[in-house]
Amino acid sequence: MSPSLTVRRIAADQGAVFRELRTASLREAPYAFGATLEDALSADAASFDATAAEHAVSLRITTFILYTEGHPAGLIEAHFDDTTPRRAFVCELWVAPAVRHLRGGELLVDTASAWLANQGATEIHAWVADANRNAMRFYEALGFGPTGEHRRVARAPEQAESLLVRHVPTTSQASQQ
Ligand SMILES: CC(C)(COP(=O)(O)OP(=O)(O)OC[C@H]1O[C@@H](n2cnc3c(N)ncnc32)[C@H](O)[C@@H]1OP(=O)(O)O)[C@@H](O)C(=O)NCCC(=O)NCCS
């Protein structure tokens, strides 16, 4: 039987869980993220506590955690940038290998998107490294498409990443589905 997957917004006291998931994601999938494992390992525990506390209450940025049978098994960040008009992003998405292909990634993206839409977003953006074919196919399967915007990966300037976007369905579109 498939394990049951649930998603909840991070709580203010989950700095240690956040640190555990971030380091696990950077260790397992270093090609997928802007930060490095060394960055995460050298940061002190207090910085993860501070991030958890902010993401638990902020209207601009948050983290959602995926659980399988109550155990943390993945995460995603949702935030608005500082441009005018501000743009909504999902990033730092990771699902533990043991629970991949069970729709946990989809649940994380949809939950983060709903939170952003609730704050007024009409489009959800995601930067994906061109070399990360799995993530590219994953986002395409969820209805994300190219914006035509590209940039160099800060961690590896010889590589490129592309900006994808998915439109938030309007209430009338959603009720027709
Ligand atoms: C990308 C990732 C989050 C997907 O998580 P997941 O829980 O396995 O994905 P889901 O089960 O929700 O997949 C939803 C759909 O996306 C597509 N998909 C998912 N993984 C895929 C893959 N490896 N190749 C092709 N399509 C894929 C499928 O269409 C899938 O639906 P299906 O299983 O019915 O075919 C996960 O593979 C991961 O953590 N990878 C490493 C980190 C990473 O690359 N993060 C993204 C940074 S931009």
The ligand as an SDF file (V2000), in Angstrom:
LIG
                    3D

 48 50  0  0  0  0  0  0  0  0999 V2000
   11.4090   16.5920   -9.1290 C   0  0  0  0  0  0  0  0  0  0  0  0
   10.8290   15.8910   -7.8850 C   0  0  0  0  0  0  0  0  0  0  0  0
   10.5000   16.9240   -6.8340 C   0  0  0  0  0  0  0  0  0  0  0  0
    9.5420   15.1520   -8.3040 C   0  0  0  0  0  0  0  0  0  0  0  0
    8.9370   14.6580   -7.1070 O   0  0  0  0  0  0  0  0  0  0  0  0
    7.9320   13.4000   -7.1170 P   0  0  0  0  0  0  0  0  0  0  0  0
    7.2220   13.3750   -5.8270 O   0  0  0  0  0  0  0  0  0  0  0  0
    8.6680   12.1840   -7.5210 O   0  0  0  0  0  0  0  0  0  0  0  0
    6.9350   13.8090   -8.3170 O   0  0  0  0  0  0  0  0  0  0  0  0
    5.4130   13.3790   -8.4890 P   0  0  0  0  0  0  0  0  0  0  0  0
    5.2250   11.9690   -8.0630 O   0  0  0  0  0  0  0  0  0  0  0  0
    4.5330   14.4120   -7.8440 O   0  0  0  0  0  0  0  0  0  0  0  0
    5.2730   13.4820  -10.0780 O   0  0  0  0  0  0  0  0  0  0  0  0
    4.2120   14.1300  -10.7200 C   0  0  0  0  0  0  0  0  0  0  0  0
    4.3990   13.9390  -12.2160 C   0  0  0  0  0  0  0  0  0  0  0  0
    5.5840   14.5800  -12.6500 O   0  0  0  0  0  0  0  0  0  0  0  0
    6.2250   13.7620  -13.6580 C   0  0  0  0  0  0  0  0  0  0  0  0
    7.5250   13.3020  -13.1510 N   0  0  0  0  0  0  0  0  0  0  0  0
    7.9280   13.1930  -11.8710 C   0  0  0  0  0  0  0  0  0  0  0  0
    9.2040   12.7520  -11.8030 N   0  0  0  0  0  0  0  0  0  0  0  0
    9.5870   12.5620  -13.0890 C   0  0  0  0  0  0  0  0  0  0  0  0
   10.7810   12.0940  -13.6950 C   0  0  0  0  0  0  0  0  0  0  0  0
   11.8440   11.7220  -12.9670 N   0  0  0  0  0  0  0  0  0  0  0  0
   10.8160   12.0280  -15.0430 N   0  0  0  0  0  0  0  0  0  0  0  0
    9.7550   12.3900  -15.7970 C   0  0  0  0  0  0  0  0  0  0  0  0
    8.5860   12.8240  -15.2850 N   0  0  0  0  0  0  0  0  0  0  0  0
    8.5250   12.9090  -13.9450 C   0  0  0  0  0  0  0  0  0  0  0  0
    5.3060   12.6140  -13.9290 C   0  0  0  0  0  0  0  0  0  0  0  0
    4.4000   12.9600  -14.9840 O   0  0  0  0  0  0  0  0  0  0  0  0
    4.5720   12.4910  -12.6430 C   0  0  0  0  0  0  0  0  0  0  0  0
    3.2950   11.9050  -12.7710 O   0  0  0  0  0  0  0  0  0  0  0  0
    3.1870   10.3020  -12.8990 P   0  0  0  0  0  0  0  0  0  0  0  0
    3.9900    9.7140  -11.7700 O   0  0  0  0  0  0  0  0  0  0  0  0
    1.7260   10.0330  -12.8020 O   0  0  0  0  0  0  0  0  0  0  0  0
    3.7700    9.9780  -14.2340 O   0  0  0  0  0  0  0  0  0  0  0  0
   11.8300   14.8360   -7.3230 C   0  0  0  0  0  0  0  0  0  0  0  0
   12.2240   13.9850   -8.3620 O   0  0  0  0  0  0  0  0  0  0  0  0
   13.0730   15.4490   -6.6750 C   0  0  0  0  0  0  0  0  0  0  0  0
   13.0680   15.8090   -5.5000 O   0  0  0  0  0  0  0  0  0  0  0  0
   14.2030   15.5420   -7.4640 N   0  0  0  0  0  0  0  0  0  0  0  0
   15.4740   16.0550   -6.9390 C   0  0  0  0  0  0  0  0  0  0  0  0
   15.4300   17.5330   -6.6050 C   0  0  0  0  0  0  0  0  0  0  0  0
   14.9980   18.3870   -7.7690 C   0  0  0  0  0  0  0  0  0  0  0  0
   15.3650   18.1720   -8.9240 O   0  0  0  0  0  0  0  0  0  0  0  0
   14.1830   19.4120   -7.4390 N   0  0  0  0  0  0  0  0  0  0  0  0
   13.6770   20.3680   -8.4070 C   0  0  0  0  0  0  0  0  0  0  0  0
   14.5500   21.5690   -8.4180 C   0  0  0  0  0  0  0  0  0  0  0  0
   14.0340   22.7010   -9.7420 S   0  0  0  0  0  0  0  0  0  0  0  0
  1  2  1  0
  2  3  1  0
  2  4  1  0
  2 36  1  0
  4  5  1  0
  5  6  1  0
  6  7  2  0
  6  8  1  0
  6  9  1  0
  9 10  1  0
 10 11  2  0
 10 12  1  0
 10 13  1  0
 13 14  1  0
 14 15  1  0
 15 16  1  0
 15 30  1  0
 16 17  1  0
 17 18  1  0
 17 28  1  0
 18 19  1  0
 18 27  1  0
 19 20  2  0
 20 21  1  0
 21 22  1  0
 21 27  2  0
 22 23  1  0
 22 24  2  0
 24 25  1  0
 25 26  2  0
 26 27  1  0
 28 29  1  0
 28 30  1  0
 30 31  1  0
 31 32  1  0
 32 33  2  0
 32 34  1  0
 32 35  1  0
 36 37  1  0
 36 38  1  0
 38 39  2  0
 38 40  1  0
 40 41  1  0
 41 42  1  0
 42 43  1  0
 43 44  2  0
 43 45  1  0
 45 46  1  0
 46 47  1  0
 47 48  1  0
M  END
$$$$
